[in-house]
Amino acid sequence: MEYRRFGRTELLMPVFSCGGMRYQYKWQDLPMSEIPEDNQRNLEKTIKKSLEIGINHIETARFYGSSEIQLGQILPKLPREKLIIQTKISLEEDSKVFRANFDQSLRYLNLDYVDLLGFHGINTPQLLDYTMRSNGCLEEARKLQQEGKVKFIGFSTHAPTDLIIKTIKTNEFDYVNLHWYWIYQNNWEAILEANLHDMGVFIISPSNKGGMLYQSPLKLRNLTQPLSPIVFNNLFCLSHPQVHTLSIGAEKPSDFDEHLTTLSLLPQAKELLPPIIERLENHAKEVLGEEWLSTWHLGLPNHEETPGNINIPMILWLRNLALAYDLVEYGKMRYNLLGNGGHWFPGQKADKLKEFDLTQCLTNSKYKDKIPQFLAEAEKILGGEEVKRLSQS
């Protein structure tokens, strides 16, 4: 395993982290008596495999269903000083509720303290206000630090890049969990800002949110040869020293295996990545056109400025991926979250496009005449049943 300094925490962080949202039994709180023995055994084997290969960062959250209570059965049996345990607590208007949720986390985890406490989802200005205001969640988290129950404080986010940067610039946080990978590089400026503030940088679910790469279409597998899409994406992310760790949401012990092949390739990243990236980019240009690829995002309104709250930038991005790389199943999963993802995935899809006139909101886009047609095409390719966030399942 390779380790990187996790910003000002000074923790030596493995470049892969063991994310805790896929090996648990259910997405609801359950007593241990209702959790099948085989599921618990699988979770414990997964944690043991993680530690055997040097991944000592175990990451979970209060609302990852039964994850915490199941982890609490094995964590006390392990050498605590060798573990880096992170949980995340959702922001609340009432910081006392935030505190109560943290206390529940610590009870479930069966621990005296966590190394990393993350504010789960600073995704909107209002949630940032819940964090920063007098008697807010940050003040409560500082009390937890003083009580020895928390070592370092960070935040996770699905927010627009400008809000992430605003949050980082408060200089109140030791690390950030954010999205950034080959198909979605928008948050690079936020990563650079985090580096300026000497914060740890944790990439959320790159194999899942980065394209559901564990079930990649044949076209993408061919384009990333001689690497698998998972290994290519890992290598792309970790070739940037500004990135410290990538989350692996393992469901079972063997899920680590493919990721581990990345480690021996890191010294060759400068030779391996450029031809693959060139192939990917050239193929997208052939399919979508070079001018569209370089300018499609300019002048687009955000969903709050769009009739029907349609999330035009997100839908066009998913259409690009579906057409260029056959990432249709990924696109369906993300597209059908629109309208059902709350502040984690805001805006609406284009299923009611005919009800709205987008002329005025598209005034600043050079593609204003084509975009309605492209949105209708995306609905045809990606539309379907609504998808719930995992925590709503």
Secondary structure, 3 states (H helix, E strand, C coil): CCEEECHHHCCEEECEEEECCCCCCCCCCCCHHHCCHHHHHHHHHHHHHHHHCCCCEEECCCCCCCHHHHHCCCHHHCCHHHCEEEEEEECCCCHHHHHHHHHHHHHHHCCCCEEEEEEECCCCHHHHHHHHCCCCHHHHHHHHHHCCCEEEEEEECCCCHHHHHHHHCCCCCCEEEECCECCECCCHHHHHHHHHCCCEEEECCCCCCCCCHHHCCHHHHHHCCCCCHHHHHHHHHHCCCCCCEEEECCCCHHHHHHHHHHHHHHHHHHHHHHHHHHHHHHHHHHHHCHHHHHHCCCCCCCHHHCHHHECHHHHHHHHHHHHHHCCHHHHHHHHCCCCCEHHHECCECCCCHHHCCCCCCCCCCCCCCCHHHHHHHHHHHHCCCCCCCHHHC
